[in-house]
Amino acid sequence: MIRTLRTLILVAAMLAAWQLLFWYAGPGALTSPRDTVVNALRLVSSASFYPHLIETAKAFAIALGLAISCGILIGFTLGLYRFAADVGEPVLVALYSIPKLTLYPIVLLAFGIGMPAKIAFGAIHGIMPIAIFALGAVRNLNPVYLKAARVMRLSPSRIAARVLLPAAIPEIFTGIRIGFSLTLIGTLLGEMFASQRGLGYLLIQAIGLHNVRMIMALTLLLVVIAVTASALLLAVDRRLRRNMF
């Protein structure tokens, strides 16, 4: 009850600040909360909107799947061997700190313009945080589990599937939650720079035409999608940690 009340107060404060900013900046810079909601509903009711939404959802789903699988694989591979972890962790952190836009020309040269480039750019954003959290989860694992698995002569793949993954799921899921947001950002950026379909394409087109109504409506829809997904993932994350500890 208290958490719900705090959320409502926060939303009300943000809407009030938005309205004040609209009164200050004027309709040439942004739209009011009411007009933005009306424009967003009008956009959602348009049949031409859904092909773009499906395109973005498809690219994002594939990119997120690649980011999760590759990130967990990298994290587990490095985490199983101390020397590899000591060498690989600084490299992962350094790669994570690189602005991903600098890699976009390389992505375009490697994958061309279209769906593959969007997927690759989205996955690049999400792999590193998931790999770092997976590596940390394996390194913080109770060493008794690994010793018991090695005494039982389990193969590395069985150790990862039957020992590491169940024990490290809460921390890995935190990485997935962060990777989810970054993968979505990467996918949208990919659509903004090298695509003719998708929500990112609609957004960059609206920016080029200075269509403030479309910009604000799309931004509101993206914020609602991201916040809803993040809230669901956070709830799952908290439940996993409660069950684990």
C-alpha positions as a Markdown table, in Angstrom:
| # | Residue | x | y | z |
|---|---|---|---|---|
| 1 | Met | 0.0 | 0.0 | 0.0 |
| 2 | Ile | 2.8 | 2.4 | 1.0 |
| 3 | Arg | 4.8 | 1.6 | -2.2 |
| 4 | Thr | 1.7 | 2.2 | -4.4 |
| 5 | Leu | 1.1 | 5.5 | -2.7 |
| 6 | Arg | 4.7 | 6.6 | -3.2 |
| 7 | Thr | 4.5 | 5.6 | -6.9 |
| 8 | Leu | 1.3 | 7.6 | -7.3 |
| 9 | Ile | 2.9 | 10.6 | -5.7 |
| 10 | Leu | 5.9 | 10.3 | -7.9 |
| 11 | Val | 3.8 | 10.1 | -11.1 |
| 12 | Ala | 1.7 | 13.1 | -10.0 |
| 13 | Ala | 4.9 | 15.1 | -9.3 |
| 14 | Met | 6.3 | 14.2 | -12.7 |
| 15 | Leu | 3.1 | 15.1 | -14.5 |
| 16 | Ala | 3.0 | 18.5 | -12.6 |
| 17 | Ala | 6.6 | 19.2 | -13.6 |
| 18 | Trp | 5.8 | 18.2 | -17.2 |
| 19 | Gln | 2.8 | 20.6 | -17.3 |
| 20 | Leu | 4.9 | 23.5 | -15.8 |
| 21 | Leu | 7.6 | 22.8 | -18.4 |
| 22 | Phe | 5.0 | 23.0 | -21.1 |
| 23 | Trp | 3.7 | 26.3 | -19.9 |
| 24 | Tyr | 7.3 | 27.6 | -19.8 |
| 25 | Ala | 8.6 | 26.2 | -23.2 |
| 26 | Gly | 5.4 | 26.4 | -25.2 |
| 27 | Pro | 3.9 | 24.1 | -27.9 |
| 28 | Gly | 6.9 | 24.6 | -30.2 |
| 29 | Ala | 9.1 | 22.5 | -27.9 |
| 30 | Leu | 6.7 | 19.9 | -26.4 |
| 31 | Thr | 3.1 | 19.1 | -25.9 |
| 32 | Ser | 1.1 | 19.0 | -22.6 |
| 33 | Pro | 0.5 | 15.7 | -20.8 |
| 34 | Arg | -3.2 | 15.6 | -21.9 |
| 35 | Asp | -2.4 | 16.3 | -25.5 |
| 36 | Thr | 0.4 | 13.8 | -25.5 |
| 37 | Val | -1.9 | 11.1 | -24.2 |
| 38 | Val | -4.5 | 11.9 | -26.8 |
| 39 | Asn | -1.9 | 11.8 | -29.6 |
| 40 | Ala | -0.5 | 8.5 | -28.3 |
| 41 | Leu | -4.0 | 6.9 | -28.3 |
| 42 | Arg | -4.6 | 8.2 | -31.8 |
| 43 | Leu | -1.3 | 6.8 | -32.9 |
| 44 | Val | -2.0 | 3.4 | -31.3 |
| 45 | Ser | -5.4 | 3.3 | -33.0 |
| 46 | Ser | -3.8 | 3.8 | -36.4 |
| 47 | Ala | -3.4 | 0.7 | -38.5 |
| 48 | Ser | -0.1 | 2.0 | -40.0 |
| 49 | Phe | 1.5 | 2.0 | -36.6 |
| 50 | Tyr | 1.5 | -1.7 | -36.0 |
| 51 | Pro | 3.9 | -2.8 | -38.8 |
| 52 | His | 6.5 | -0.5 | -37.2 |
| 53 | Leu | 5.7 | -1.9 | -33.7 |
| 54 | Ile | 6.0 | -5.5 | -34.9 |
| 55 | Glu | 9.3 | -4.7 | -36.7 |
| 56 | Thr | 10.8 | -3.2 | -33.5 |
| 57 | Ala | 9.5 | -6.1 | -31.4 |
| 58 | Lys | 10.9 | -8.7 | -33.7 |
| 59 | Ala | 14.3 | -7.1 | -33.8 |
| 60 | Phe | 14.4 | -6.5 | -30.1 |
| 61 | Ala | 13.3 | -10.0 | -29.2 |
| 62 | Ile | 16.1 | -11.5 | -31.3 |
| 63 | Ala | 18.7 | -9.1 | -30.1 |
| 64 | Leu | 17.7 | -9.7 | -26.4 |
| 65 | Gly | 17.9 | -13.5 | -27.0 |
| 66 | Leu | 21.4 | -13.2 | -28.5 |
| 67 | Ala | 22.5 | -10.8 | -25.7 |
| 68 | Ile | 21.3 | -13.2 | -22.9 |
| 69 | Ser | 22.7 | -16.4 | -24.5 |
| 70 | Cys | 26.0 | -14.8 | -25.4 |
| 71 | Gly | 26.4 | -12.9 | -22.2 |
| 72 | Ile | 25.7 | -15.9 | -20.0 |
| 73 | Leu | 28.1 | -18.0 | -22.1 |
| 74 | Ile | 30.9 | -15.5 | -21.9 |
| 75 | Gly | 30.3 | -14.9 | -18.1 |
| 76 | Phe | 30.3 | -18.7 | -17.4 |
| 77 | Thr | 33.3 | -19.4 | -19.5 |
| 78 | Leu | 35.4 | -16.8 | -17.8 |
| 79 | Gly | 34.0 | -17.5 | -14.4 |
| 80 | Leu | 34.9 | -21.2 | -14.5 |
| 81 | Tyr | 38.6 | -20.4 | -14.7 |
| 82 | Arg | 40.2 | -17.9 | -12.3 |
| 83 | Phe | 43.0 | -16.8 | -14.7 |
| 84 | Ala | 40.5 | -16.2 | -17.5 |
| 85 | Ala | 38.3 | -14.2 | -15.1 |
| 86 | Asp | 41.2 | -12.1 | -13.9 |
| 87 | Val | 42.1 | -11.3 | -17.5 |
| 88 | Gly | 38.7 | -11.1 | -19.0 |
| 89 | Glu | 36.8 | -9.0 | -16.4 |
| 90 | Pro | 38.9 | -5.8 | -17.0 |
| 91 | Val | 38.4 | -6.3 | -20.8 |
| 92 | Leu | 34.6 | -6.6 | -20.4 |
| 93 | Val | 34.4 | -3.5 | -18.2 |
| 94 | Ala | 36.5 | -1.6 | -20.7 |
| 95 | Leu | 34.3 | -2.7 | -23.6 |
| 96 | Tyr | 31.2 | -1.8 | -21.6 |
| 97 | Ser | 32.5 | 1.7 | -21.1 |
| 98 | Ile | 33.0 | 2.3 | -24.9 |
| 99 | Pro | 30.2 | 4.5 | -26.4 |
| 100 | Lys | 28.5 | 2.0 | -28.7 |
| 101 | Leu | 27.7 | 4.6 | -31.3 |
| 102 | Thr | 31.4 | 4.6 | -32.3 |
| 103 | Leu | 30.9 | 0.9 | -33.3 |
| 104 | Tyr | 27.9 | 1.6 | -35.6 |
| 105 | Pro | 30.0 | 2.1 | -38.8 |
| 106 | Ile | 31.6 | -1.2 | -38.2 |
| 107 | Val | 28.2 | -2.8 | -37.6 |
| 108 | Leu | 26.9 | -1.3 | -40.9 |
| 109 | Leu | 29.9 | -2.6 | -42.8 |
| 110 | Ala | 29.5 | -6.1 | -41.3 |
| 111 | Phe | 25.8 | -6.5 | -41.5 |
| 112 | Gly | 24.5 | -3.9 | -44.0 |
| 113 | Ile | 21.4 | -1.8 | -43.6 |
| 114 | Gly | 18.2 | -3.5 | -42.3 |
| 115 | Met | 17.2 | -6.0 | -39.7 |
| 116 | Pro | 20.6 | -7.7 | -39.2 |
| 117 | Ala | 22.2 | -4.4 | -38.3 |
| 118 | Lys | 19.4 | -3.5 | -35.8 |
| 119 | Ile | 19.7 | -6.9 | -34.1 |
| 120 | Ala | 23.5 | -6.7 | -33.9 |
| 121 | Phe | 23.5 | -3.2 | -32.5 |
| 122 | Gly | 20.8 | -4.1 | -29.9 |
| 123 | Ala | 22.7 | -7.2 | -28.9 |
| 124 | Ile | 26.0 | -5.3 | -28.6 |
| 125 | His | 24.4 | -3.0 | -26.0 |
| 126 | Gly | 23.0 | -5.9 | -23.9 |
| 127 | Ile | 25.8 | -8.5 | -24.0 |
| 128 | Met | 28.3 | -6.7 | -21.8 |
| 129 | Pro | 26.2 | -6.1 | -18.6 |
| 130 | Ile | 24.8 | -9.6 | -18.7 |
| 131 | Ala | 28.3 | -11.1 | -19.1 |
| 132 | Ile | 29.7 | -9.0 | -16.3 |
| 133 | Phe | 26.9 | -10.0 | -13.9 |
| 134 | Ala | 27.1 | -13.7 | -14.9 |
| 135 | Leu | 30.9 | -13.6 | -14.3 |
| 136 | Gly | 30.3 | -12.0 | -10.9 |
| 137 | Ala | 27.7 | -14.5 | -10.0 |
| 138 | Val | 30.1 | -17.4 | -10.8 |
| 139 | Arg | 33.0 | -15.9 | -9.0 |
| 140 | Asn | 30.8 | -15.3 | -5.9 |
| 141 | Leu | 29.5 | -18.8 | -5.9 |
| 142 | Asn | 30.2 | -21.0 | -3.0 |
| 143 | Pro | 33.4 | -23.0 | -4.0 |
| 144 | Val | 32.0 | -26.1 | -2.4 |
| 145 | Tyr | 29.5 | -26.4 | -5.2 |
| 146 | Leu | 32.2 | -26.5 | -7.9 |
| 147 | Lys | 34.4 | -28.8 | -5.9 |
| 148 | Ala | 31.6 | -31.3 | -5.5 |
| 149 | Ala | 30.7 | -31.1 | -9.2 |
| 150 | Arg | 34.4 | -31.7 | -10.2 |
| 151 | Val | 34.6 | -34.6 | -7.7 |
| 152 | Met | 31.6 | -36.1 | -9.5 |
| 153 | Arg | 33.4 | -35.6 | -12.8 |
| 154 | Leu | 30.7 | -33.6 | -14.4 |
| 155 | Ser | 31.6 | -32.0 | -17.8 |
| 156 | Pro | 31.8 | -28.2 | -18.0 |
| 157 | Ser | 28.5 | -28.1 | -19.8 |
| 158 | Arg | 26.8 | -30.1 | -17.0 |
| 159 | Ile | 28.5 | -28.0 | -14.3 |
| 160 | Ala | 27.1 | -24.8 | -16.0 |
| 161 | Ala | 23.6 | -26.2 | -16.5 |
| 162 | Arg | 23.1 | -28.1 | -13.2 |
| 163 | Val | 25.3 | -26.2 | -10.7 |
| 164 | Leu | 26.2 | -22.7 | -11.9 |
| 165 | Leu | 22.9 | -21.6 | -13.5 |
| 166 | Pro | 20.5 | -22.5 | -10.7 |
| 167 | Ala | 22.8 | -20.9 | -8.0 |
| 168 | Ala | 23.6 | -17.8 | -10.0 |
| 169 | Ile | 20.1 | -17.1 | -11.4 |
| 170 | Pro | 19.2 | -14.1 | -9.1 |
| 171 | Glu | 22.4 | -12.2 | -10.0 |
| 172 | Ile | 22.2 | -13.1 | -13.6 |
| 173 | Phe | 18.6 | -11.9 | -13.7 |
| 174 | Thr | 19.7 | -8.5 | -12.4 |
| 175 | Gly | 22.1 | -8.4 | -15.4 |
| 176 | Ile | 19.3 | -9.4 | -17.7 |
| 177 | Arg | 17.1 | -6.6 | -16.3 |
| 178 | Ile | 19.8 | -4.0 | -17.1 |
| 179 | Gly | 20.6 | -5.7 | -20.4 |
| 180 | Phe | 16.9 | -5.5 | -21.3 |
| 181 | Ser | 16.9 | -1.7 | -21.2 |
| 182 | Leu | 20.2 | -1.3 | -23.0 |
| 183 | Thr | 19.2 | -3.8 | -25.7 |
| 184 | Leu | 16.0 | -1.8 | -26.3 |
| 185 | Ile | 18.0 | 1.4 | -26.6 |
| 186 | Gly | 20.4 | -0.2 | -29.0 |
| 187 | Thr | 17.6 | -1.6 | -31.2 |
| 188 | Leu | 15.9 | 1.8 | -31.4 |
| 189 | Leu | 19.2 | 3.6 | -32.2 |
| 190 | Gly | 19.8 | 1.0 | -35.0 |
| 191 | Glu | 16.4 | 1.8 | -36.4 |
| 192 | Met | 17.0 | 5.5 | -36.2 |
| 193 | Phe | 20.2 | 5.4 | -38.3 |
| 194 | Ala | 19.8 | 2.5 | -40.7 |
| 195 | Ser | 16.2 | 1.4 | -41.2 |
| 196 | Gln | 13.0 | 2.4 | -43.0 |
| 197 | Arg | 10.7 | 0.6 | -40.5 |
| 198 | Gly | 10.3 | 0.5 | -36.8 |
| 199 | Leu | 9.6 | 2.9 | -33.9 |
| 200 | Gly | 13.1 | 4.3 | -34.1 |
| 201 | Tyr | 12.6 | 5.1 | -37.7 |
| 202 | Leu | 9.3 | 6.9 | -36.9 |
| 203 | Leu | 11.0 | 8.8 | -34.2 |
| 204 | Ile | 13.9 | 10.0 | -36.3 |
| 205 | Gln | 11.5 | 10.9 | -39.1 |
| 206 | Ala | 9.4 | 13.0 | -36.7 |
| 207 | Ile | 12.6 | 14.7 | -35.5 |
| 208 | Gly | 13.6 | 15.6 | -39.0 |
| 209 | Leu | 10.2 | 17.0 | -39.7 |
| 210 | His | 10.0 | 18.7 | -36.3 |
| 211 | Asn | 6.7 | 17.0 | -35.6 |
| 212 | Val | 6.5 | 17.7 | -31.9 |
| 213 | Arg | 3.2 | 15.8 | -31.5 |
| 214 | Met | 4.6 | 12.6 | -33.0 |
| 215 | Ile | 7.9 | 12.9 | -31.1 |
| 216 | Met | 6.1 | 13.3 | -27.7 |
| 217 | Ala | 3.5 | 10.5 | -28.5 |
| 218 | Leu | 6.3 | 8.0 | -29.5 |
| 219 | Thr | 8.4 | 9.0 | -26.5 |
| 220 | Leu | 5.4 | 8.4 | -24.1 |
| 221 | Leu | 4.7 | 5.0 | -25.7 |
| 222 | Leu | 8.3 | 4.0 | -25.4 |
| 223 | Val | 8.5 | 5.2 | -21.8 |
| 224 | Val | 5.3 | 3.3 | -20.9 |
| 225 | Ile | 6.6 | 0.1 | -22.5 |
| 226 | Ala | 10.1 | 0.4 | -20.9 |
| 227 | Val | 8.7 | 1.2 | -17.4 |
| 228 | Thr | 6.1 | -1.6 | -17.5 |
| 229 | Ala | 8.7 | -4.2 | -18.6 |
| 230 | Ser | 11.3 | -2.9 | -16.0 |
| 231 | Ala | 8.7 | -3.1 | -13.2 |
| 232 | Leu | 7.8 | -6.7 | -14.1 |
| 233 | Leu | 11.4 | -7.7 | -14.3 |
| 234 | Leu | 12.2 | -6.0 | -11.0 |
| 235 | Ala | 9.3 | -7.8 | -9.3 |
| 236 | Val | 10.6 | -11.2 | -10.7 |
| 237 | Asp | 14.2 | -10.2 | -9.6 |
| 238 | Arg | 13.0 | -9.5 | -6.0 |
| 239 | Arg | 11.1 | -12.7 | -5.8 |
| 240 | Leu | 14.1 | -14.7 | -7.0 |
| 241 | Arg | 16.3 | -13.1 | -4.4 |
| 242 | Arg | 13.7 | -13.7 | -1.6 |
| 243 | Asn | 13.4 | -17.4 | -2.6 |
| 244 | Met | 17.2 | -17.7 | -2.8 |
| 245 | Phe | 18.0 | -16.1 | 0.5 |
